[in-house]
Amino acid sequence: MTQNVAVLYGGISAEREVSLSSGGQVIVALREAGFHVTPIDVGEDLGAVIHALTHPRPDVVFNALHGRFGEDGCIQGVLDWLGLPYTHSGLRASALAMDKAAAKAVFRSAGLPVVQDRLVTREELEAADPLPLPYVVKPVNEGSSVGVHILMAGDNRRAEIARNWRYGAHAMAETYVPGRELTVGVMGDRALAVTDILADAGTFYDYDSKYAADGSRHVLPAQMHPDAYAQALDIALRAHQALGCRGASRADLRYDDTTGEPGRLVLLEVNTQPGLTPTSLLPEQAAHCGIPFGALCAWMVREARYGA
């Protein structure tokens, strides 16, 4: 029997355009795979979203939302309330992963490698360096590297960044790790591969590098010491499990090989709603493992659940 799948995309976060791109790809892929697909462009009217999800009720909801309200547990709670199975992680894991401070506490308790960090108010950031330079300033609850700044020795942007901060009352400062940007996709109980990301559109793997055409180059599989490669796979899977994720996730790491290999791996964060755009990393890794995009999306539908 043909399954009816509602695809939630768009949303009201800073990542709306990313979600529209992900959702558009997913809609085409699921239709080609034989599913009956109902696209739902999510806006500010939650009542309209609930009406679209219940008239008629789909068999499965494909969550292609990114950012706040889409991957922080909000829409997951609505779908749990409605009793609709949905793709990706549940409410608890989504909320934990999106809150970088809470996620780091979970990672530390699981013995995963993380760097020193500190939560600061805008006023504290404007007044003084929260950590020794170099360090990174990032929002506590955003994705896609929105609002991320790297402050190196001699950088005088701190006060300006604080005055223009618009991502909540607090910012997270964490010690900067030199070296390479790595990412590892996870599907269920399997870590897929390690990608080495070379950012061309920015000084690091920022929003433009992630989503602009030719914004970055992906070396897949990453060329690195085999022990470190295996460790990166292990860290990503353990982080997925520690947060209680389900379906697919993607772990972002730094690899400090500046003094030789094998270098030091540090876990930055886990994304419970990895991008599914034409330039996204999870579909690329899945394809590398012999899983085409349509099969990846169909697998996500099969793995759909509701509840934590």
N, C-alpha and C positions, 0 to 999 in steps of 0.2 A: 504494500500500500504506500502511496506517495505521502511523505511527511510534509506537513505545513510548517514552514519556518518563518518566523518574523525576525527581520534584521533591524536591530536598533543602531542607528548611526547619526552622526551630526553632534547633537548635544549642545551644551551651553558653556563648556569650559574653554580655556585658551587653546585647546587642541581640536577645536571643531573641524577645521579644514583637514587635519590629519584623519579624523574619524570619517569624514565624508569620503575621503580617498579609500580608506580601508573598507568601509561599508560597500562602496561601489564595486570594488574588486570581489568582495564576498558574494554579493547579490548575483553577479554574472557567473561566478564559479559554481554556486549552489544550483542555479537554474540549469547550467550545463550538466550538472551531476544528477539531475532528475527531480530535485526538490521543488515544491510549490512555494515560492518566496513572496512574502509581503514586506516591502521596505517601509520602515517607520522613521522619518526624519524627526529626531527628538528636539523639541524646543523648550521654552520656559513653561508652557502649560502642561503640568503633570497630569491634570485630569484628562487632557486630550490624549496623552500617551497611554494612560490606563484604558481609556475607551477603545483606542486602536488595538490594544492587547487583549481585549475581551469581546470584541465584536468583529469577527469571531475570535475564539481562543485558538492560538496556534498550538501545535504539538511541542515545539521547541522554540526558544528565543535565542537568536545568535546575537550576543552582545559585542558590537563593533564600536562601542563608545570608548573614548580615551579621556583621561584627565578627571578633574573633579566632577562628582555626581555620576560618572560613568564607570570608574574603576576604584572608587574609594569606599564601596559598600552601600552607597545610597540606592542606586538602581537595583542592586542585588537584593536589598531589603524589600523593595517594592515587589520584585518578582517572587521572592519567598512568600510574601503576603498573599499574592495572587495564586500561589501554588503552581507556577510555571517553571519547568526545567529550563536552564539557561547554560550557555557555554562559559568556559573559563572559571575562575575561582569564585567561591561563595563570599558571603558578607564579611565574615571574620578575617579571612586571609586577605581579602581585598583591602579592608580598612587598615590592617596591620602593615601591609606592603606599601600603601600610599603614604602612611605616616612614617617618614624616614627615621624619626627618633625612636618610635615604637619598634620598627623593623630592626634597627640596630641593636636594641635590647634583646630581641629574640635571637639575632645572629650571635651576639656575645654569649648568651646562655647555651647556645648550641656548639660553642667552640669554633665558630667560623672567624676567619681573619678580617677584622675591620680596623679603621684608623681612629685616632682621637677626634672627638667632635665636641661642639658646644652649642647650645641653643642661646641666642641672644635677641634682645629687643632691637628695634630700629635705633632707639636712643643709645643703647650700649654700643652698637656697631658704629654709629656716627662718632662716638666719643673716643674709642680706642680699638686697636687690633684685638680680636677675641682670642687669637692663637698666634704663635710665632709665624712670621712669613717664611715660606709661601703657604697660603691656605685657599680653600674654596668656599664661596658663599653660595648657598642654594636655598630655594623654598623648601619648607617642610612637607608641603602637600601639593606638589605639581609634578608633571612628567615631561618627557621629551626635551629635557634640559632647558625648559623654560625658566628664565630668571637666574641662570647659573653664571657666576663670575669667578675667574681665577685671579688672585692677587699675588703677584710675585714681588721679590725684593725691589724696593724703589717705586712701587706702584702707589700712586696718590689718589686713587678713585674711591677709596673706602667711604668717605663721608658723603660723596655724591651718590654712591650706590644706596647708602642708608636713607638719604633724604628722598630718593625716588622709589623706594621699596614699596611694592603694591601687592605683595603675596602673603598678606597676613601680618599679625603682630610680631611674629618671631621669624628669624632666619636661622639656618643651620650653618655653622662654620666647621669645616673639617680639614685636617692636615692634607696638604697636597702631596700626591704620590707621583714622582716622575716616572717616565717610561711609556708603556704602550696601553692603548685602550682595547680591551677584549670584551667579547660578549658570548654567552652560551645559551642556546635555546634548550628548553626542556619540554618534552611531550610525555605526560604521565609519569612513568618511572624510568624514563630514558633521557639522558643528556645527549643532545644531537651532535654538536661539533663546537669548535672554538674558532671564532672569527677575529682577526686582527683588523682594527678599524683605523684607516688613515684619513683624517679629516682634511678636506681640501677647501671647503667653503668657510671654515672658521679656524680659530686657534686650537679648538678641541672639538669633540663630537657634539656640537651644539644643534639647535633646532634646524638651522639652514643646512648643516652638514648631513643631518638625518634625512631631510625630506626634499631638498633641492636636487634637481637633475645634476649629476656629476658633482654632488656636494661632498661625497666621500668615496674612498676606494676600500673594498672589502677583500682581505686576503683570507681565503677559505680553502683548506684548513690553515690556521695560523702557523707560521714557521717559527717554532720555539722548541725548547728542550722537551723531549717526550715525557719526562717526569712532571714538568710543570703543566704540560698539556693535559695529562691525566688528572692532575690535581685540580685544574680549572673545571673539568667536567664534574669531578666529585663535589666541589664547592657549590656549583650551580644546583645540582640535584639535592644536596643536603639543605640548601637554602629554601628551595621549593618545598621540601618536606617539612622544614622547621616552621614555616609560615602556615602550613596546612593548605597549600595551593592545590588546585586540581586543573585538569586540562593542560593547557600550554602556559609557559611563563618564559621569561628571558632574564638572565642574570648579567649585570654589567660589572666588570672588574677592571682593576689596574694591575699591570704587570711591570714591576720595577726590575729591569734587567740591565740597569745602567752600570752595575759593577760586575756584570758577567752572568752566565747562566749555569744552573737554573736560578731564576730570579725570585723575587718575593711577590706573591699574589695577594691582592686585597679586594674584598667584596664591597662594592659600592651600594648596590640596591637590586631589587627584583621587581620586574615589571610584570604585573598579572594580566595586562591587556596588551601584549606585544603588537606593534604595528603590522598591518597586512597590506601595506601600500606597495607600489611597484619597486620602491627602493628599500623595503624593510628587510630586516636581518633574519627573522624566524623563518619566513617562507624560503629564503635563500638557503638556509641551513637544512631545512626539510628536503628541498630539492637535491641538495648535495648528498643526502642520505637515501635518495631514491623515492621521495614522497612528493609528487607534484602538488601544485597549489589546490586544485580541486579536491584531491584526496585528503589534504590537510584540513580543509574546511569541513569535509564530510566527517572526518574523524572527530573534529570538535563537536559537531552535532550529535554524533553517537555518544560522546562522553558527557553530554549535558545532564545536569542534575539541579535540584534546588535544595535549599537548606545549607547550613554551615558545613 
